[in-house]
Amino acid sequence: MENFSDAAKSDCESLLHRFQRTDSVRYEEFSAIWRDMKFSTVFYGKMAANEKRFFSREILAIASHYFLPPYSFQIRVGSLYLLYGLYNTQLCSPKEKIRIALKDWDEVLRFQEDVTSAQHYDAAYIMRRLFLDKAFYFCAMPEMLCYRMGKRQHKHPICEEFRDRPARVKDLVNLETLEEVLNVHEHYHKMKCAISASASQPDSSLSLIQQDLVPQLKDVVLDFHNWQEKRTKRVKQSVKTNSEEDNDADAGQGSSQQDESSRRAQLLASIKSKSYGQLVEVSKSRRHRQTEMESSGSGSDQGSAQAGCGGRKRKTPPSLKARIAKEVCSKVTPDVEAVELKEEATPLSTPWRLSIITEKDEELEKDYLIFVEGVWSESSRGGKKNLKS
């Protein structure tokens, strides 16, 4: 893929060279060059899906280098147009995004401020369009770092033809230059006086330049330097105020969310204290029983109401055998009644006798069983008769 990167870089530079010759930052000039070079066909090569995605990422990274300093304003605008065209004509789905490192974000904001203040609305619209399309991928590093990647990263060489010269005036006009111009001006003044009639004052016909050339040049350079410093401070101040406003908004939102979460936590704590604060700890052997609540304030009334509702046991009606036995026992001797009551108390289990059974007890039991069987037979016959009738 290195051959692809070199070819893509040469194509981008040739496009920006042609755009630089137009001496304009209008999008119509760039779009004419884009269509003339058929630059959108750069993605039409026969590549696999993974190679296509890698190539899209690589060419966007190459074009984004010209979007940042130290390149001139025109080249940066051309690079913005180039990124817009490449992002919208790539064939990857989802689209590859343009990586912008955090250290370069301030430069992007300054560039947006310059474009807006200079009323280049086509460039401002395209930059806004890229922001709305979420075309930028804000990351920590301009290039993707991988595991076991070498520490020495590949540095892109700077194209000197695209380089911005913001300190050109300062480079051309410095103290040495002013001293040299002043010496030349004095020598020129002496030469004019030498060929004139007066040795102290040259003829008016020989006054072709201003006499105070060096002081005026010095004042112009100082004015330009002061203007440049004020402009830089104004841009930094605007970026700082915007960031502070964003931080204040985030802080206000965060404090409101924190207050809401604290209120919710307090509400949950109060609900839990009301729910679990009045429970009495019950031993393990009595957990199957109903939990008793502690009485608070008017707790005696609540306790009595709860005892009235929960402590009442449901009465089960006696069985047919028990009812018949009760009727029979009312007519039998007290000994037989005692035996019946003992069987009713434990109807499902045989009585456990610690005493010796006597003959009298056995006779009573036999008489009782014969009597009960007779009653059962009579009742069953009577029921059948009733059914027949």
Contacts in CASP RR format, 6 or more apart in sequence:
PFRMAT RR
TARGET T0000
AUTHOR 0000-0000-0000
METHOD contacts of the structure
MODEL  1
MENFSDAAKSDCESLLHRFQRTDSVRYEEFSAIWRDMKFSTVFYGKMAAN
EKRFFSREILAIASHYFLPPYSFQIRVGSLYLLYGLYNTQLCSPKEKIRI
ALKDWDEVLRFQEDVTSAQHYDAAYIMRRLFLDKAFYFCAMPEMLCYRMG
KRQHKHPICEEFRDRPARVKDLVNLETLEEVLNVHEHYHKMKCAISASAS
QPDSSLSLIQQDLVPQLKDVVLDFHNWQEKRTKRVKQSVKTNSEEDNDAD
AGQGSSQQDESSRRAQLLASIKSKSYGQLVEVSKSRRHRQTEMESSGSGS
DQGSAQAGCGGRKRKTPPSLKARIAKEVCSKVTPDVEAVELKEEATPLST
PWRLSIITEKDEELEKDYLIFVEGVWSESSRGGKKNLKS
1 51 0 8 1.000
1 54 0 8 1.000
1 55 0 8 1.000
1 58 0 8 1.000
4 55 0 8 1.000
4 58 0 8 1.000
5 58 0 8 1.000
5 62 0 8 1.000
8 42 0 8 1.000
8 55 0 8 1.000
8 58 0 8 1.000
8 59 0 8 1.000
8 62 0 8 1.000
9 62 0 8 1.000
11 37 0 8 1.000
11 39 0 8 1.000
11 42 0 8 1.000
12 59 0 8 1.000
12 62 0 8 1.000
12 63 0 8 1.000
12 66 0 8 1.000
12 82 0 8 1.000
13 159 0 8 1.000
13 162 0 8 1.000
14 37 0 8 1.000
15 33 0 8 1.000
15 34 0 8 1.000
15 37 0 8 1.000
15 39 0 8 1.000
15 82 0 8 1.000
16 66 0 8 1.000
16 75 0 8 1.000
16 78 0 8 1.000
16 79 0 8 1.000
16 82 0 8 1.000
16 162 0 8 1.000
17 161 0 8 1.000
18 33 0 8 1.000
18 37 0 8 1.000
19 29 0 8 1.000
19 30 0 8 1.000
19 33 0 8 1.000
19 74 0 8 1.000
19 75 0 8 1.000
19 78 0 8 1.000
19 81 0 8 1.000
20 74 0 8 1.000
20 75 0 8 1.000
20 161 0 8 1.000
20 162 0 8 1.000
22 29 0 8 1.000
22 33 0 8 1.000
23 74 0 8 1.000
24 74 0 8 1.000
25 73 0 8 1.000
25 74 0 8 1.000
25 77 0 8 1.000
25 78 0 8 1.000
25 120 0 8 1.000
25 123 0 8 1.000
26 122 0 8 1.000
27 81 0 8 1.000
27 122 0 8 1.000
27 123 0 8 1.000
27 126 0 8 1.000
28 122 0 8 1.000
30 78 0 8 1.000
30 81 0 8 1.000
30 82 0 8 1.000
31 81 0 8 1.000
34 40 0 8 1.000
34 81 0 8 1.000
34 85 0 8 1.000
39 85 0 8 1.000
40 85 0 8 1.000
40 89 0 8 1.000
42 59 0 8 1.000
42 86 0 8 1.000
43 52 0 8 1.000
43 55 0 8 1.000
43 56 0 8 1.000
43 89 0 8 1.000
43 90 0 8 1.000
43 91 0 8 1.000
47 55 0 8 1.000
52 91 0 8 1.000
52 92 0 8 1.000
53 92 0 8 1.000
53 96 0 8 1.000
56 86 0 8 1.000
56 90 0 8 1.000
56 91 0 8 1.000
56 92 0 8 1.000
56 95 0 8 1.000
56 96 0 8 1.000
57 96 0 8 1.000
59 86 0 8 1.000
60 83 0 8 1.000
60 86 0 8 1.000
60 87 0 8 1.000
60 90 0 8 1.000
60 96 0 8 1.000
60 97 0 8 1.000
60 98 0 8 1.000
60 99 0 8 1.000
61 99 0 8 1.000
61 142 0 8 1.000
61 143 0 8 1.000
62 156 0 8 1.000
63 79 0 8 1.000
63 82 0 8 1.000
63 83 0 8 1.000
63 86 0 8 1.000
64 79 0 8 1.000
64 83 0 8 1.000
64 98 0 8 1.000
64 99 0 8 1.000
64 100 0 8 1.000
64 142 0 8 1.000
65 79 0 8 1.000
65 156 0 8 1.000
66 75 0 8 1.000
66 76 0 8 1.000
66 78 0 8 1.000
66 79 0 8 1.000
66 82 0 8 1.000
66 159 0 8 1.000
66 162 0 8 1.000
67 76 0 8 1.000
67 79 0 8 1.000
67 80 0 8 1.000
67 83 0 8 1.000
67 108 0 8 1.000
67 111 0 8 1.000
68 76 0 8 1.000
68 104 0 8 1.000
68 107 0 8 1.000
68 108 0 8 1.000
69 76 0 8 1.000
69 107 0 8 1.000
69 164 0 8 1.000
70 158 0 8 1.000
70 163 0 8 1.000
70 164 0 8 1.000
71 79 0 8 1.000
71 159 0 8 1.000
71 162 0 8 1.000
71 163 0 8 1.000
71 164 0 8 1.000
72 162 0 8 1.000
72 163 0 8 1.000
72 164 0 8 1.000
72 165 0 8 1.000
73 114 0 8 1.000
73 164 0 8 1.000
75 162 0 8 1.000
75 164 0 8 1.000
76 111 0 8 1.000
77 115 0 8 1.000
77 120 0 8 1.000
77 123 0 8 1.000
80 123 0 8 1.000
80 126 0 8 1.000
80 127 0 8 1.000
81 123 0 8 1.000
81 126 0 8 1.000
83 98 0 8 1.000
83 130 0 8 1.000
83 135 0 8 1.000
84 126 0 8 1.000
84 129 0 8 1.000
84 130 0 8 1.000
87 95 0 8 1.000
87 97 0 8 1.000
87 98 0 8 1.000
87 130 0 8 1.000
87 133 0 8 1.000
87 135 0 8 1.000
90 96 0 8 1.000
95 135 0 8 1.000
97 134 0 8 1.000
97 135 0 8 1.000
97 136 0 8 1.000
97 137 0 8 1.000
98 130 0 8 1.000
98 135 0 8 1.000
98 136 0 8 1.000
98 137 0 8 1.000
99 136 0 8 1.000
99 137 0 8 1.000
99 139 0 8 1.000
99 142 0 8 1.000
99 143 0 8 1.000
99 144 0 8 1.000
100 108 0 8 1.000
100 136 0 8 1.000
100 137 0 8 1.000
100 138 0 8 1.000
100 139 0 8 1.000
100 142 0 8 1.000
101 139 0 8 1.000
101 140 0 8 1.000
101 141 0 8 1.000
101 142 0 8 1.000
102 138 0 8 1.000
102 139 0 8 1.000
102 140 0 8 1.000
104 142 0 8 1.000
105 138 0 8 1.000
106 239 0 8 1.000
109 239 0 8 1.000
109 242 0 8 1.000
110 235 0 8 1.000
110 239 0 8 1.000
112 124 0 8 1.000
112 127 0 8 1.000
113 235 0 8 1.000
113 238 0 8 1.000
113 239 0 8 1.000
114 235 0 8 1.000
115 123 0 8 1.000
115 124 0 8 1.000
115 127 0 8 1.000
116 124 0 8 1.000
130 136 0 8 1.000
143 153 0 8 1.000
143 154 0 8 1.000
165 171 0 8 1.000
166 228 0 8 1.000
169 221 0 8 1.000
169 224 0 8 1.000
169 225 0 8 1.000
170 221 0 8 1.000
170 225 0 8 1.000
173 217 0 8 1.000
173 221 0 8 1.000
178 214 0 8 1.000
178 217 0 8 1.000
178 218 0 8 1.000
181 213 0 8 1.000
181 214 0 8 1.000
181 217 0 8 1.000
182 214 0 8 1.000
185 209 0 8 1.000
185 213 0 8 1.000
185 214 0 8 1.000
188 209 0 8 1.000
189 202 0 8 1.000
192 202 0 8 1.000
192 203 0 8 1.000
192 206 0 8 1.000
193 199 0 8 1.000
193 200 0 8 1.000
193 201 0 8 1.000
193 202 0 8 1.000
195 202 0 8 1.000
195 206 0 8 1.000
196 202 0 8 1.000
196 203 0 8 1.000
196 206 0 8 1.000
197 203 0 8 1.000
210 216 0 8 1.000
278 293 0 8 1.000
278 294 0 8 1.000
278 296 0 8 1.000
279 291 0 8 1.000
279 293 0 8 1.000
279 294 0 8 1.000
280 291 0 8 1.000
280 292 0 8 1.000
280 293 0 8 1.000
280 294 0 8 1.000
282 289 0 8 1.000
282 291 0 8 1.000
290 310 0 8 1.000
290 311 0 8 1.000
293 302 0 8 1.000
293 303 0 8 1.000
293 306 0 8 1.000
295 302 0 8 1.000
295 303 0 8 1.000
318 326 0 8 1.000
321 347 0 8 1.000
322 344 0 8 1.000
322 347 0 8 1.000
324 372 0 8 1.000
324 375 0 8 1.000
324 376 0 8 1.000
324 379 0 8 1.000
325 340 0 8 1.000
325 343 0 8 1.000
325 344 0 8 1.000
325 372 0 8 1.000
326 340 0 8 1.000
326 344 0 8 1.000
328 340 0 8 1.000
328 371 0 8 1.000
328 372 0 8 1.000
328 375 0 8 1.000
329 336 0 8 1.000
329 337 0 8 1.000
329 340 0 8 1.000
329 341 0 8 1.000
330 337 0 8 1.000
332 340 0 8 1.000
332 368 0 8 1.000
332 371 0 8 1.000
335 364 0 8 1.000
336 364 0 8 1.000
336 367 0 8 1.000
336 368 0 8 1.000
339 364 0 8 1.000
339 365 0 8 1.000
339 368 0 8 1.000
340 368 0 8 1.000
342 351 0 8 1.000
343 351 0 8 1.000
END
